[in-house]
Amino acid sequence: MKLTNDKRNKILVVAVVTVAAIGGLWFEMIGSIQGKLAETTRKANATRQKIMDMDRVVHDAESVKTNLLVATQKLDEVENGMASGDLYAWIISAIKRFNVPAYKVEIPQFGSPVESQVTMLPNFPYHQATIAVGGTAYYYDFGKFLADLENHFPYLRVQNLVLEPGGVANPDEREKLSFRMEIVMLVKPNAS
């Protein structure tokens, strides 16, 4: 059976229109469904990630609690060693106990401590006290003394250090240095 050109063109137009209509429906319906499916998958993955993050936080809560307890205990230990009461007596006692004969550092001069707020950090819970001290020592002994002092007392720092030749007449002590420095220490506000 032979189709005429007119019938064949009409069938061809119907076929093209049908394919175009099916393609349009496919892109319109299936495309939007695929977009919604992709959005739903993205939201599901985001929710799954949030749940995993929450599980990690819950799981890590015990270790955070343990770390906080350890840090609190360390802070309590440091605070127990901080200056309290009579600051002049405290610093003299602490320096004399620390300054063992192995250091060979003589510190006969202690000024009066001056207590003030710590201005470097706002709302800092401690006060600071500054005391001027002076003495004599050999360079190496004094350097070791200073390093060990600041390592031993984590709440104490040395500032405004001045070193000068000792000017001693004794030839054995000619290499001694005279020093002046300020020792700044943290003090609990309710401890003074």
N, CA and C atoms as an extended XYZ file, in Angstrom:
576
Properties=species:S:1:pos:R:3:atomname:S:1:resname:S:1:resid:I:1 pbc="F F F"
N         0.821       -1.146        0.000 N   MET     1
C         0.000        0.000        0.000 CA  MET     1
C         0.885        1.234        0.000 C   MET     1
N         0.581        1.993       -0.984 N   LYS     2
C         1.352        3.203       -1.193 CA  LYS     2
C         0.607        4.377       -0.607 C   LYS     2
N         1.400        5.198        0.091 N   LEU     3
C         0.811        6.399        0.669 CA  LEU     3
C         1.115        7.578       -0.233 C   LEU     3
N         0.147        8.388       -0.293 N   THR     4
C         0.363        9.571       -1.088 CA  THR     4
C         1.252       10.525       -0.315 C   THR     4
N         1.815       11.437       -1.036 N   ASN     5
C         2.703       12.411       -0.399 CA  ASN     5
C         1.968       13.211        0.666 C   ASN     5
N         0.764       13.528        0.383 N   ASP     6
C        -0.015       14.308        1.335 CA  ASP     6
C        -0.258       13.524        2.620 C   ASP     6
N        -0.654       12.247        2.497 N   LYS     7
C        -0.906       11.413        3.677 CA  LYS     7
C         0.416       11.171        4.418 C   LYS     7
N         1.454       10.900        3.657 N   ARG     8
C         2.747       10.652        4.279 CA  ARG     8
C         3.222       11.890        5.040 C   ARG     8
N         3.048       13.072        4.520 N   ASN     9
C         3.441       14.308        5.194 CA  ASN     9
C         2.608       14.525        6.456 C   ASN     9
N         1.292       14.182        6.324 N   LYS    10
C         0.421       14.344        7.491 CA  LYS    10
C         0.855       13.378        8.600 C   LYS    10
N         1.156       12.117        8.224 N   ILE    11
C         1.602       11.127        9.224 CA  ILE    11
C         2.935       11.579        9.820 C   ILE    11
N         3.795       12.096        8.986 N   LEU    12
C         5.088       12.573        9.455 CA  LEU    12
C         4.905       13.760       10.409 C   LEU    12
N         4.006       14.686       10.079 N   VAL    13
C         3.735       15.834       10.958 CA  VAL    13
C         3.147       15.342       12.266 C   VAL    13
N         2.208       14.379       12.215 N   VAL    14
C         1.604       13.823       13.438 CA  VAL    14
C         2.688       13.141       14.275 C   VAL    14
N         3.584       12.407       13.641 N   ALA    15
C         4.652       11.710       14.364 CA  ALA    15
C         5.593       12.723       15.012 C   ALA    15
N         5.956       13.774       14.286 N   VAL    16
C         6.867       14.787       14.842 CA  VAL    16
C         6.192       15.517       15.994 C   VAL    16
N         4.914       15.874       15.797 N   VAL    17
C         4.186       16.562       16.868 CA  VAL    17
C         4.055       15.642       18.071 C   VAL    17
N         3.791       14.353       17.846 N   THR    18
C         3.660       13.397       18.943 CA  THR    18
C         4.990       13.257       19.687 C   THR    18
N         6.071       13.119       18.941 N   VAL    19
C         7.394       13.004       19.585 CA  VAL    19
C         7.718       14.290       20.350 C   VAL    19
N         7.407       15.441       19.779 N   ALA    20
C         7.665       16.722       20.450 CA  ALA    20
C         6.812       16.837       21.715 C   ALA    20
N         5.542       16.397       21.599 N   ALA    21
C         4.664       16.459       22.776 CA  ALA    21
C         5.172       15.528       23.868 C   ALA    21
N         5.564       14.316       23.477 N   ILE    22
C         6.096       13.361       24.467 CA  ILE    22
C         7.396       13.904       25.060 C   ILE    22
N         8.272       14.485       24.232 N   GLY    23
C         9.526       15.086       24.725 CA  GLY    23
C         9.246       16.232       25.673 C   GLY    23
N         8.284       17.075       25.312 N   GLY    24
C         7.928       18.195       26.183 CA  GLY    24
C         7.390       17.721       27.515 C   GLY    24
N         6.496       16.724       27.444 N   LEU    25
C         5.975       16.149       28.691 CA  LEU    25
C         7.103       15.538       29.510 C   LEU    25
N         8.029       14.843       28.822 N   TRP    26
C         9.161       14.205       29.516 CA  TRP    26
C         9.987       15.264       30.254 C   TRP    26
N        10.376       16.327       29.538 N   PHE    27
C        11.200       17.351       30.176 CA  PHE    27
C        10.429       18.115       31.238 C   PHE    27
N         9.157       18.341       31.003 N   GLU    28
C         8.353       19.083       31.974 CA  GLU    28
C         8.104       18.253       33.223 C   GLU    28
N         7.614       17.067       33.073 N   MET    29
C         7.226       16.249       34.231 CA  MET    29
C         8.428       15.535       34.840 C   MET    29
N         9.146       14.809       34.050 N   ILE    30
C        10.259       14.019       34.555 CA  ILE    30
C        11.387       14.947       35.010 C   ILE    30
N        11.655       16.012       34.265 N   GLY    31
C        12.709       16.953       34.651 CA  GLY    31
C        12.418       17.592       35.996 C   GLY    31
N        11.173       18.028       36.204 N   SER    32
C        10.838       18.646       37.491 CA  SER    32
C        10.876       17.609       38.606 C   SER    32
N        10.461       16.397       38.289 N   ILE    33
C        10.532       15.325       39.303 CA  ILE    33
C        11.986       15.040       39.641 C   ILE    33
N        12.864       15.001       38.632 N   GLN    34
C        14.281       14.775       38.897 CA  GLN    34
C        14.876       15.918       39.713 C   GLN    34
N        14.481       17.159       39.432 N   GLY    35
C        14.947       18.307       40.214 CA  GLY    35
C        14.497       18.208       41.662 C   GLY    35
N        13.224       17.847       41.841 N   LYS    36
C        12.711       17.689       43.209 CA  LYS    36
C        13.412       16.535       43.909 C   LYS    36
N        13.686       15.467       43.178 N   LEU    37
C        14.389       14.320       43.755 CA  LEU    37
C        15.817       14.726       44.153 C   LEU    37
N        16.491       15.495       43.322 N   ALA    38
C        17.843       15.959       43.644 CA  ALA    38
C        17.823       16.876       44.869 C   ALA    38
N        16.853       17.774       44.950 N   GLU    39
C        16.716       18.668       46.115 CA  GLU    39
C        16.435       17.862       47.374 C   GLU    39
N        15.549       16.867       47.269 N   THR    40
C        15.232       16.014       48.421 CA  THR    40
C        16.467       15.230       48.859 C   THR    40
N        17.242       14.740       47.910 N   THR    41
C        18.476       14.011       48.237 CA  THR    41
C        19.474       14.927       48.928 C   THR    41
N        19.600       16.174       48.434 N   ARG    42
C        20.509       17.130       49.056 CA  ARG    42
C        20.087       17.433       50.490 C   ARG    42
N        18.776       17.649       50.705 N   LYS    43
C        18.271       17.925       52.054 CA  LYS    43
C        18.473       16.720       52.961 C   LYS    43
N        18.258       15.518       52.431 N   ALA    44
C        18.451       14.305       53.229 CA  ALA    44
C        19.917       14.162       53.637 C   ALA    44
N        20.826       14.448       52.716 N   ASN    45
C        22.260       14.371       53.035 CA  ASN    45
C        22.659       15.420       54.067 C   ASN    45
N        22.102       16.624       53.946 N   ALA    46
C        22.396       17.683       54.921 CA  ALA    46
C        21.873       17.290       56.298 C   ALA    46
N        20.666       16.737       56.340 N   THR    47
C        20.095       16.294       57.617 CA  THR    47
C        20.925       15.158       58.199 C   THR    47
N        21.352       14.227       57.351 N   ARG    48
C        22.192       13.112       57.805 CA  ARG    48
C        23.506       13.639       58.386 C   ARG    48
N        24.094       14.674       57.743 N   GLN    49
C        25.343       15.262       58.243 CA  GLN    49
C        25.121       15.939       59.589 C   GLN    49
N        23.991       16.648       59.735 N   LYS    50
C        23.679       17.293       61.019 CA  LYS    50
C        23.521       16.249       62.117 C   LYS    50
N        22.874       15.150       61.807 N   ILE    51
C        22.699       14.077       62.798 CA  ILE    51
C        24.057       13.496       63.182 C   ILE    51
N        24.934       13.307       62.194 N   MET    52
C        26.273       12.785       62.493 CA  MET    52
C        27.051       13.769       63.365 C   MET    52
N        26.926       15.081       63.083 N   ASP    53
C        27.594       16.097       63.896 CA  ASP    53
C        27.064       16.081       65.323 C   ASP    53
N        25.748       15.960       65.477 N   MET    54
C        25.156       15.911       66.814 CA  MET    54
C        25.610       14.660       67.557 C   MET    54
N        25.668       13.536       66.866 N   ASP    55
C        26.153       12.302       67.489 CA  ASP    55
C        27.596       12.467       67.959 C   ASP    55
N        28.421       13.156       67.139 N   ARG    56
C        29.823       13.385       67.506 CA  ARG    56
C        29.896       14.269       68.748 C   ARG    56
N        29.061       15.311       68.806 N   VAL    57
C        29.055       16.198       69.973 CA  VAL    57
C        28.641       15.428       71.224 C   VAL    57
N        27.615       14.614       71.087 N   VAL    58
C        27.158       13.819       72.236 CA  VAL    58
C        28.254       12.838       72.652 C   VAL    58
N        28.897       12.238       71.679 N   HIS    59
C        29.956       11.277       71.968 CA  HIS    59
C        31.149       11.958       72.639 C   HIS    59
N        31.494       13.185       72.174 N   ASP    60
C        32.644       13.902       72.709 CA  ASP    60
C        32.334       14.635       74.012 C   ASP    60
N        31.089       14.700       74.401 N   ALA    61
C        30.708       15.456       75.604 CA  ALA    61
C        31.430       14.928       76.840 C   ALA    61
N        31.586       13.644       76.940 N   GLU    62
C        32.242       13.064       78.119 CA  GLU    62
C        33.717       13.445       78.159 C   GLU    62
N        34.388       13.437       77.002 N   SER    63
C        35.804       13.820       76.997 CA  SER    63
C        35.961       15.318       77.270 C   SER    63
N        35.027       16.139       76.776 N   VAL    64
C        35.061       17.578       77.070 CA  VAL    64
C        34.869       17.799       78.566 C   VAL    64
N        33.956       17.059       79.142 N   LYS    65
C        33.704       17.173       80.583 CA  LYS    65
C        34.953       16.770       81.373 C   LYS    65
N        35.617       15.700       80.950 N   THR    66
C        36.841       15.249       81.615 CA  THR    66
C        37.949       16.285       81.460 C   THR    66
N        38.106       16.837       80.243 N   ASN    67
C        39.127       17.868       80.014 CA  ASN    67
C        38.867       19.113       80.852 C   ASN    67
N        37.599       19.481       80.987 N   LEU    68
C        37.251       20.633       81.814 CA  LEU    68
C        37.603       20.377       83.273 C   LEU    68
N        37.346       19.184       83.753 N   LEU    69
C        37.677       18.831       85.134 CA  LEU    69
C        39.184       18.888       85.357 C   LEU    69
N        39.969       18.352       84.423 N   VAL    70
C        41.428       18.377       84.537 CA  VAL    70
C        41.940       19.821       84.525 C   VAL    70
N        41.407       20.635       83.609 N   ALA    71
C        41.832       22.042       83.524 CA  ALA    71
C        41.462       22.800       84.798 C   ALA    71
N        40.302       22.515       85.354 N   THR    72
C        39.878       23.167       86.602 CA  THR    72
C        40.804       22.788       87.746 C   THR    72
N        41.199       21.520       87.796 N   GLN    73
C        42.125       21.079       88.845 CA  GLN    73
C        43.487       21.758       88.696 C   GLN    73
N        43.974       21.884       87.462 N   LYS    74
C        45.257       22.568       87.237 CA  LYS    74
C        45.166       24.028       87.646 C   LYS    74
N        44.050       24.684       87.306 N   LEU    75
C        43.859       26.078       87.693 CA  LEU    75
C        43.825       26.212       89.213 C   LEU    75
N        43.154       25.297       89.890 N   ASP    76
C        43.109       25.331       91.358 CA  ASP    76
C        44.506       25.189       91.953 C   ASP    76
N        45.327       24.312       91.359 N   GLU    77
C        46.705       24.134       91.848 CA  GLU    77
C        47.503       25.421       91.681 C   GLU    77
N        47.362       26.070       90.521 N   VAL    78
C        48.091       27.310       90.282 CA  VAL    78
C        47.586       28.400       91.231 C   VAL    78
N        46.275       28.504       91.397 N   GLU    79
C        45.714       29.531       92.285 CA  GLU    79
C        46.142       29.318       93.733 C   GLU    79
N        46.311       28.068       94.151 N   ASN    80
C        46.753       27.804       95.525 CA  ASN    80
C        48.169       28.318       95.765 C   ASN    80
N        48.981       28.420       94.721 N   GLY    81
C        50.337       28.932       94.873 CA  GLY    81
C        50.448       30.433       94.702 C   GLY    81
N        49.361       31.084       94.317 N   MET    82
C        49.391       32.529       94.078 CA  MET    82
C        49.560       33.306       95.383 C   MET    82
N        50.048       34.521       95.217 N   ALA    83
C        50.239       35.420       96.358 CA  ALA    83
C        48.907       35.694       97.043 C   ALA    83
N        48.968       35.725       98.364 N   SER    84
C        47.760       36.028       99.132 CA  SER    84
C        48.178       36.647      100.461 C   SER    84
N        47.253       37.322      101.081 N   GLY    85
C        47.534       37.931      102.381 CA  GLY    85
C        48.527       39.070      102.263 C   GLY    85
N        49.557       39.051      103.120 N   ASP    86
C        50.602       40.079      103.129 CA  ASP    86
C        51.528       39.832      101.939 C   ASP    86
N        51.389       40.643      100.901 N   LEU    87
C        52.143       40.433       99.663 CA  LEU    87
C        53.645       40.597       99.859 C   LEU    87
N        54.054       41.521      100.722 N   TYR    88
C        55.477       41.733      100.990 CA  TYR    88
C        56.079       40.478      101.611 C   TYR    88
N        55.427       39.959      102.632 N   ALA    89
C        55.925       38.739      103.295 CA  ALA    89
C        55.870       37.545      102.337 C   ALA    89
N        54.821       37.487      101.520 N   TRP    90
C        54.690       36.353      100.612 CA  TRP    90
C        55.825       36.321       99.597 C   TRP    90
N        56.141       37.462       98.958 N   ILE    91
C        57.178       37.474       97.924 CA  ILE    91
C        58.553       37.228       98.523 C   ILE    91
N        58.829       37.808       99.687 N   ILE    92
C        60.137       37.573      100.317 CA  ILE    92
C        60.281       36.095      100.664 C   ILE    92
N        59.260       35.519      101.245 N   SER    93
C        59.296       34.101      101.602 CA  SER    93
C        59.451       33.219      100.368 C   SER    93
N        58.684       33.512       99.316 N   ALA    94
C        58.747       32.688       98.099 CA  ALA    94
C        60.117       32.791       97.439 C   ALA    94
N        60.681       33.988       97.356 N   ILE    95
C        61.998       34.163       96.716 CA  ILE    95
C        63.088       33.498       97.556 C   ILE    95
N        63.024       33.649       98.864 N   LYS    96
C        64.053       33.036       99.723 CA  LYS    96
C        63.984       31.513       99.671 C   LYS    96
N        62.786       30.940       99.607 N   ARG    97
C        62.664       29.473       99.483 CA  ARG    97
C        63.172       29.013       98.125 C   ARG    97
N        62.904       29.792       97.097 N   PHE    98
C        63.298       29.412       95.743 CA  PHE    98
C        64.796       29.611       95.513 C   PHE    98
N        65.373       30.670       96.061 N   ASN    99
C        66.766       31.045       95.808 CA  ASN    99
C        67.707       30.161       96.630 C   ASN    99
N        67.875       28.936       96.176 N   VAL   100
C        68.759       27.991       96.865 CA  VAL   100
C        70.208       28.415       96.645 C   VAL   100
N        71.124       27.974       97.506 N   PRO   101
C        72.532       28.390       97.364 CA  PRO   101
C        73.150       28.045       96.011 C   PRO   101
N        72.619       27.072       95.293 N   ALA   102
C        73.191       26.707       93.994 CA  ALA   102
C        73.114       27.861       92.989 C   ALA   102
N        72.179       28.768       93.147 N   TYR   103
C        72.067       29.897       92.217 CA  TYR   103
C        73.123       30.974       92.464 C   TYR   103
N        73.581       31.129       93.665 N   LYS   104
C        74.578       32.148       94.029 CA  LYS   104
C        74.089       33.553       93.658 C   LYS   104
N        72.815       33.822       93.957 N   VAL   105
C        72.204       35.122       93.683 CA  VAL   105
C        71.838       35.745       95.019 C   VAL   105
N        72.344       36.945       95.252 N   GLU   106
C        72.043       37.659       96.504 CA  GLU   106
C        70.990       38.723       96.210 C   GLU   106
N        69.871       38.670       96.969 N   ILE   107
C        68.787       39.644       96.770 CA  ILE   107
C        68.481       40.294       98.127 C   ILE   107
N        69.237       41.318       98.479 N   PRO   108
C        68.984       41.952       99.778 CA  PRO   108
C        67.947       43.086       99.722 C   PRO   108
N        67.593       43.547       98.532 N   GLN   109
C        66.720       44.715       98.434 CA  GLN   109
C        65.331       44.309       97.918 C   GLN   109
N        64.334       44.594       98.731 N   PHE   110
C        62.940       44.372       98.347 CA  PHE   110
C        62.175       45.660       98.603 C   PHE   110
N        61.483       46.154       97.573 N   GLY   111
C        60.650       47.338       97.741 CA  GLY   111
C        59.276       46.943       98.268 C   GLY   111
N        58.400       47.903       98.352 N   SER   112
C        57.031       47.629       98.794 CA  SER   112
C        56.189       47.217       97.586 C   SER   112
N        55.366       46.200       97.726 N   PRO   113
C        54.528       45.798       96.594 CA  PRO   113
C        53.421       46.812       96.330 C   PRO   113
N        53.133       47.013       95.056 N   VAL   114
C        52.063       47.909       94.638 CA  VAL   114
C        51.028       47.061       93.912 C   VAL   114
N        49.813       47.008       94.470 N   GLU   115
C        48.756       46.191       93.869 CA  GLU   115
C        47.891       47.052       92.966 C   GLU   115
N        47.480       46.459       91.811 N   SER   116
C        46.638       47.187       90.866 CA  SER   116
C        45.829       46.202       90.041 C   SER   116
N        44.923       46.756       89.235 N   GLN   117
C        44.144       45.944       88.313 CA  GLN   117
C        45.033       45.532       87.137 C   GLN   117
N        44.747       44.376       86.562 N   VAL   118
C        45.433       43.969       85.335 CA  VAL   118
C        44.742       44.703       84.189 C   VAL   118
N        45.465       45.598       83.544 N   THR   119
C        44.846       46.434       82.510 CA  THR   119
C        44.976       45.836       81.119 C   THR   119
N        45.826       44.833       80.964 N   MET   120
C        46.048       44.280       79.635 CA  MET   120
C        44.847       43.479       79.134 C   MET   120
N        44.120       42.822       80.028 N   LEU   121
C        42.967       42.009       79.646 CA  LEU   121
C        41.724       42.539       80.351 C   LEU   121
N        40.666       42.838       79.617 N   PRO   122
C        39.453       43.338       80.271 CA  PRO   122
C        38.768       42.224       81.068 C   PRO   122
N        38.171       42.583       82.160 N   ASN   123
C        37.431       41.662       83.034 CA  ASN   123
C        38.282       40.493       83.502 C   ASN   123
N        39.574       40.720       83.707 N   PHE   124
C        40.472       39.665       84.175 CA  PHE   124
C        40.190       39.449       85.663 C   PHE   124
N        40.033       38.205       86.120 N   PRO   125
C        39.578       37.962       87.493 CA  PRO   125
C        40.645       38.140       88.569 C   PRO   125
N        41.853       38.520       88.209 N   TYR   126
C        42.924       38.658       89.194 CA  TYR   126
C        43.443       40.085       89.218 C   TYR   126
N        44.113       40.424       90.301 N   HIS   127
C        44.847       41.686       90.390 CA  HIS   127
C        46.304       41.365       90.131 C   HIS   127
N        47.128       42.409       90.015 N   GLN   128
C        48.559       42.197       89.905 CA  GLN   128
C        49.255       43.018       90.969 C   GLN   128
N        50.380       42.503       91.436 N   ALA   129
C        51.201       43.232       92.388 CA  ALA   129
C        52.601       43.315       91.793 C   ALA   129
N        53.222       44.491       91.920 N   THR   130
C        54.568       44.706       91.399 CA  THR   130
C        55.470       45.071       92.557 C   THR   130
N        56.632       44.413       92.627 N   ILE   131
C        57.595       44.702       93.685 CA  ILE   131
C        58.971       44.847       93.049 C   ILE   131
N        59.693       45.867       93.459 N   ALA   132
C        61.050       46.096       92.950 CA  ALA   132
C        62.025       45.341       93.833 C   ALA   132
N        62.976       44.645       93.222 N   VAL   133
C        64.008       43.924       93.965 CA  VAL   133
C        65.355       44.260       93.355 C   VAL   133
N        66.416       44.074       94.140 N   GLY   134
C        67.761       44.327       93.648 CA  GLY   134
C        68.751       43.442       94.363 C   GLY   134
N        69.882       43.214       93.696 N   GLY   135
C        70.913       42.385       94.301 CA  GLY   135
C        72.104       42.247       93.386 C   GLY   135
N        72.905       41.202       93.650 N   THR   136
C        74.103       40.941       92.858 CA  THR   136
C        74.187       39.459       92.531 C   THR   136
N        74.848       39.165       91.403 N   ALA   137
C        75.061       37.773       90.995 CA  ALA   137
C        76.001       37.757       89.806 C   ALA   137
N        76.576       36.595       89.543 N   TYR   138
C        77.333       36.408       88.314 CA  TYR   138
C        76.341       36.234       87.175 C   TYR   138
N        76.735       36.626       85.984 N   TYR   139
C        75.846       36.627       84.819 CA  TYR   139
C        75.173       35.271       84.597 C   TYR   139
N        75.947       34.202       84.539 N   TYR   140
C        75.395       32.864       84.268 CA  TYR   140
C        74.423       32.445       85.375 C   TYR   140
N        74.820       32.646       86.626 N   ASP   141
C        73.965       32.261       87.753 CA  ASP   141
C        72.647       33.041       87.735 C   ASP   141
N        72.747       34.332       87.416 N   PHE   142
C        71.549       35.167       87.395 CA  PHE   142
C        70.616       34.749       86.257 C   PHE   142
N        71.180       34.443       85.086 N   GLY   143
C        70.360       33.999       83.958 CA  GLY   143
C        69.620       32.711       84.274 C   GLY   143
N        70.311       31.763       84.872 N   LYS   144
C        69.668       30.494       85.253 CA  LYS   144
C        68.591       30.742       86.307 C   LYS   144
N        68.903       31.611       87.279 N   PHE   145
C        67.933       31.946       88.323 CA  PHE   145
C        66.653       32.530       87.713 C   PHE   145
N        66.802       33.495       86.784 N   LEU   146
C        65.626       34.123       86.172 CA  LEU   146
C        64.790       33.120       85.384 C   LEU   146
N        65.453       32.297       84.574 N   ALA   147
C        64.717       31.311       83.771 CA  ALA   147
C        63.952       30.350       84.668 C   ALA   147
N        64.620       29.843       85.679 N   ASP   148
C        63.964       28.891       86.586 CA  ASP   148
C        62.860       29.550       87.408 C   ASP   148
N        63.064       30.811       87.788 N   LEU   149
C        62.052       31.540       88.558 CA  LEU   149
C        60.749       31.650       87.772 C   LEU   149
N        60.834       32.101       86.524 N   GLU   150
C        59.618       32.270       85.726 CA  GLU   150
C        58.994       30.935       85.339 C   GLU   150
N        59.790       29.873       85.219 N   ASN   151
C        59.225       28.554       84.931 CA  ASN   151
C        58.580       27.940       86.159 C   ASN   151
N        59.144       28.216       87.332 N   HIS   152
C        58.611       27.651       88.570 CA  HIS   152
C        57.304       28.335       89.002 C   HIS   152
N        57.219       29.630       88.803 N   PHE   153
C        56.041       30.404       89.190 CA  PHE   153
C        55.316       30.871       87.920 C   PHE   153
N        54.317       30.146       87.428 N   PRO   154
C        53.656       30.521       86.174 CA  PRO   154
C        52.858       31.823       86.262 C   PRO   154
N        52.617       32.330       87.447 N   TYR   155
C        51.835       33.550       87.654 CA  TYR   155
C        52.727       34.726       88.013 C   TYR   155
N        54.015       34.623       87.719 N   LEU   156
C        54.980       35.640       88.100 CA  LEU   156
C        55.870       35.948       86.889 C   LEU   156
N        56.151       37.219       86.634 N   ARG   157
C        57.015       37.626       85.525 CA  ARG   157
C        57.972       38.724       85.985 C   ARG   157
N        59.122       38.768       85.317 N   VAL   158
C        60.124       39.796       85.597 CA  VAL   158
C        60.044       40.839       84.488 C   VAL   158
N        60.129       42.107       84.867 N   GLN   159
C        60.129       43.183       83.877 CA  GLN   159
C        61.063       44.288       84.339 C   GLN   159
N        61.397       45.180       83.430 N   ASN   160
C        62.263       46.338       83.708 CA  ASN   160
C        63.583       45.924       84.365 C   ASN   160
N        64.231       44.948       83.788 N   LEU   161
C        65.496       44.439       84.307 CA  LEU   161
C        66.632       45.373       83.907 C   LEU   161
N        67.467       45.739       84.898 N   VAL   162
C        68.640       46.581       84.654 CA  VAL   162
C        69.851       45.848       85.215 C   VAL   162
N        70.842       45.596       84.359 N   LEU   163
C        72.094       44.961       84.774 CA  LEU   163
C        73.216       45.979       84.653 C   LEU   163
N        74.082       46.036       85.693 N   GLU   164
C        75.218       46.950       85.693 CA  GLU   164
C        76.424       46.226       86.260 C   GLU   164
N        77.624       46.693       85.927 N   PRO   165
C        78.803       46.088       86.558 CA  PRO   165
C        78.715       46.265       88.069 C   PRO   165
N        79.184       45.237       88.784 N   GLY   166
C        79.056       45.250       90.247 CA  GLY   166
C        79.880       46.306       90.927 C   GLY   166
N        81.019       46.657       90.390 N   GLY   167
C        81.858       47.694       90.999 CA  GLY   167
C        82.420       47.279       92.337 C   GLY   167
N        82.612       45.978       92.550 N   VAL   168
C        83.113       45.473       93.824 CA  VAL   168
C        84.636       45.555       93.812 C   VAL   168
N        85.232       45.945       94.957 N   ALA   169
C        86.690       46.089       95.051 CA  ALA   169
C        87.377       44.737       95.146 C   ALA   169
N        86.692       43.737       95.640 N   ASN   170
C        87.267       42.406       95.806 CA  ASN   170
C        87.551       41.814       94.427 C   ASN   170
N        88.807       41.433       94.114 N   PRO   171
C        89.144       40.934       92.771 CA  PRO   171
C        88.390       39.655       92.412 C   PRO   171
N        88.032       38.828       93.384 N   ASP   172
C        87.301       37.584       93.094 CA  ASP   172
C        85.865       37.863       92.658 C   ASP   172
N        85.345       39.018       93.030 N   GLU   173
C        83.947       39.338       92.726 CA  GLU   173
C        83.826       40.450       91.683 C   GLU   173
N        84.919       40.740       90.958 N   ARG   174
C        84.903       41.802       89.962 CA  ARG   174
C        83.909       41.548       88.836 C   ARG   174
N        83.660       40.297       88.540 N   GLU   175
C        82.769       39.963       87.426 CA  GLU   175
C        81.304       39.889       87.843 C   GLU   175
N        81.013       40.181       89.083 N   LYS   176
C        79.611       40.182       89.533 CA  LYS   176
C        78.872       41.362       88.941 C   LYS   176
N        77.591       41.153       88.735 N   LEU   177
C        76.716       42.200       88.221 CA  LEU   177
C        75.763       42.654       89.315 C   LEU   177
N        75.394       43.913       89.277 N   SER   178
C        74.301       44.419       90.110 CA  SER   178
C        73.054       44.405       89.239 C   SER   178
N        71.940       44.060       89.843 N   PHE   179
C        70.701       44.054       89.062 CA  PHE   179
C        69.584       44.707       89.850 C   PHE   179
N        68.667       45.273       89.088 N   ARG   180
C        67.406       45.788       89.623 CA  ARG   180
C        66.333       45.286       88.671 C   ARG   180
N        65.228       44.904       89.213 N   MET   181
C        64.133       44.423       88.370 CA  MET   181
C        62.829       44.541       89.137 C   MET   181
N        61.758       44.442       88.396 N   GLU   182
C        60.436       44.402       89.016 CA  GLU   182
C        59.869       43.005       88.812 C   GLU   182
N        59.289       42.473       89.857 N   ILE   183
C        58.601       41.185       89.769 CA  ILE   183
C        57.107       41.489       89.806 C   ILE   183
N        56.415       41.045       88.772 N   VAL   184
C        54.963       41.251       88.678 CA  VAL   184
C        54.311       39.896       88.906 C   VAL   184
N        53.391       39.843       89.867 N   MET   185
C        52.734       38.571       90.191 CA  MET   185
C        51.232       38.759       90.201 C   MET   185
N        50.542       37.705       89.836 N   LEU   186
C        49.082       37.746       89.894 CA  LEU   186
C        48.623       37.468       91.321 C   LEU   186
N        47.567       38.167       91.719 N   VAL   187
C        46.992       38.026       93.053 CA  VAL   187
C        45.498       37.886       92.895 C   VAL   187
N        44.922       36.924       93.577 N   LYS   188
C        43.469       36.825       93.552 CA  LYS   188
C        42.891       38.044       94.265 C   LYS   188
N        41.871       38.696       93.701 N   PRO   189
C        41.348       39.929       94.307 CA  PRO   189
C        40.836       39.711       95.729 C   PRO   189
N        40.264       38.583       96.003 N   ASN   190
C        39.731       38.362       97.354 CA  ASN   190
C        40.784       37.842       98.309 C   ASN   190
N        42.030       37.631       97.815 N   ALA   191
C        43.086       37.100       98.666 CA  ALA   191
C        43.880       38.197       99.364 C   ALA   191
N        43.760       39.445       98.926 N   SER   192
C        44.579       40.504       99.508 CA  SER   192
C        43.901       41.155      100.675 C   SER   192
